[in-house]
């Protein structure tokens, strides 16, 4: 079960076997998932869901600047 590292490794390996965590973005509504993947070195975006106080983005449009930052990070391409 998430946030088990094996789940994230399996998902990333389906994209490309051995792809580094630093080259992946994880988007979720769950704070514990963002914390777990950031410990692995992945970028994580926490979506704010209805009636929540915290979150980094409310919509896809609000994620665009965050994703642009990821793309500009050296070594993430």
Secondary structure, DSSP 4 states (H G I P E B T S, - for coil): -TT-HHHHHHHHHHHSTT--GGG-EEEES-HHHHHHHHHHT-EEEEBP-TT-S--SBSSHHHHHHHHHHHHHSTT--
